Amino acid sequence: MIEDCTAIVMAGGDSRRMGQDKADLVFDGETLLRRAIATMQAIFPKVIVSVRQVRAGVDVPQVCDELPASGPLAGLIAGLAQAGTSWIFAAACDMPFVTETVILRLAAYRNGHQAVVPLVGGYPQPLAAFYAASALGAMRAGFAQGDRSLRDMLQRLEVRYVSEAELRDCDPQLRSFIDLDTPQDVAQALNQDCSLDVSLGTTEHPPL
């Protein structure tokens, strides 16, 4: 357990490219949201789900965006404000392969920084990253000034970027950073692992 940290499972997106609520997509026998919660509960003593509006059937605390329809940064700010721990780990609910080993590796780089962010394919992965409580003020200031991009937000923080080379010994194919944004992404994930089962059925919740 990483005792000084709360996991924030991000489940407030709009899922436009998927065509249905990604959080309720059944992947390998359970929804992406439940899969993410279970993964985080094995690593962190406290798990919160960041949502636009409260979801039924979720058995962990939920936090709604401080301002509605304001994107993932709003959800991250709301989660960090409610966490009550020195750190949070932001976990997108549509990244079903993230592993405890990778998260522990990222956690090892926190000292002296406000954020620890993987850099994969040349791009930061801000929704598979650690953020210190001390970053909240800078996040809110940027948000108030109209900077709503996660990547712009990172420019305001003291960030430790973690390279692919630093991650490949614990995740050689970097599968932890595969995200399922479209039905094509789901099909590709299935092709890579034929043991998986995915159901693209209808959902009871409004789109993310």
N, C-alpha and C positions, 0 to 999 in steps of 0.2 A: 504493500500500500504506500502511496505517496501522500503522507498524512497532512501536509501543509497545502493541499491543493483540492479544488472542487472541479469536477468535470462538467462542462456546459455542452450538452448535446444540442446542436443547432437544427431546429426543425421548423423554421419559420419562413422558408423560401416559397416561391410561387410555383415551382415545378412546371413552368410553361413548356419547356422542351420535352419533358417526359409525357405530358398529356394527362397526367393523373398525380395525385398526392404521393410523392416519393416516400414519405415517411410510412405510408401504409402498404407500400409494395412488399409482397411476400417473397422473401429471398432465402432459399435454403431452409424453408419450413417456418420462418418467423418474419415479421415485418422488419424493414430496415431500422425503424425507430427502436423496436424492442431489442434487436440485435446490438445496436449501438449502446443502448442503456446497459445491457448485460456485460458487454465488453468493458465499459467504463466502471461498472460496479466491482469488477475483479481487480481494479487498479487503484481506485480512489474511494475514500470513505464517504463522499457525498457526491451525488449526481443531480443536476438540475437540467430540465429541458427548456430551451428557449423557444417560445412560440409567438405567433401573432395573436392568437386567442386560445383560451384554455381548451385542451383536448380531453375528451372522455377516455376512460380506460387506461390512463397513464398513472402508474403507482409511485412516481417520484415527484418532488416539487416541480412546479412549472413557473416560469417567469415570462410575462408579456413585455413586448417592446415598450420603452418609455414613450416613444412617439410611433403611431401606427404607420405601416407601409413605408418604412424608412430604410429597408435593406438590412443586410446581415450585420453591419456595424452597430445598428440600434440594438439588435439582439445581443451582441457581444457586450455592449455597454451595460445593458440591463442585467445580464448574467453576472458580470464582474461586480456590479454594485450589490447584488444580492448574495453573492457567494459567502462572504464572511471569512475567507481564508486568504493567505498571503499570495496565492497563485490560483489561476484557473487553467484548465486545459480545454481549449475549444475543439469540439469534435463534430464535424459535419455528419449528419445522419445517413448521407448517401455514400459513405466511404466504408463499405462492409468488410474490408480486409485489413484494417489497421490492427497492428499487433501490440501486445504488451511490451515486447522487446524493443520495438521502435519507440514507444512512448517513454520507456525508461531511459533509452539512449538520449532522447531530446531533453528529458528532465535533468540529465547530468550536466547540461550546459547552462543552467539558469543563473549561476552565481555571477553577480555583477551586471546583470542585464534586466531589462524590463519585458523582453519578449524573446522567445526561442522559436524560430520559424524555419521549417525545412525549405530547401531550395531544390526543386525537382524540374528537370527539363528547362532550366533557366528561369523558372517562375517561382515566386514565393507561394507557400501553401498556408495561408493565414487561418484556415479552418481545420488545421491539424497542428496546433501550435499552443505554446504556453504563453500566458500573459500575467505579469505581476499586478497586484492591487495598486501599486504606485503608478501604473500606467493610466488609471481611470481618468485622472484630471486632464491629461493631454488628449485622451480619446474624446472626452466630452467637449473640450475646447474646440477641437477640430470639427466635431459634428455641428456645434453651434455656429461655426463659421461657414458651414455648407460643404465641408469635406466629408462626403459620405462613402468614399471608396476605402475598402480595407487596405489596399496597397498604399494609398495616400496616407492613411493613418499610421502605417509602419514607419513612414518618414519622420514622424514626430517622436518616435521611441528609440531607446537604446536597444537595438535588436542584435541577437546572435543568430545569424543565418547558418544553417547546418547543411553542408553540401551532400550531394549524392554519394560521394566517396566515403563520407563519414557514416552513411546509413547502409551502404550495401553489404557490409559484413553481417548485419542483423536482418536485412531484408534484401537479398541479392537482386530480385526483380522489381523492387520498390512497389510491390503490390499494395502496400498500405495506403498509397496515394492515388489509387484508382477510384474515381468517383463516377457514379451512375447518374448522368444527366439526361440521357435519351434512351429510348428503347434499343437503339443500336449499341449503346454502351452495355446494356444488360446482355444483349446477344453475344457481344464480344467476351464478356465475363464468363458466360456459360461455355463458350467455345474453349476458353482457357482452362476450365475445370468442369468436365462433363459430369462430376458428381453433384453439382449444384442443381437446385430446382427453383424456378422463379414463376410466380403467378402474376399476371398483369390484369387483375380483375378490377372491378369498380371499388370505390372506397366510400366510407360513411362520412369522412371529414371533408371540409372544404379544401380546395387546392392550396398548397403552401405558397 
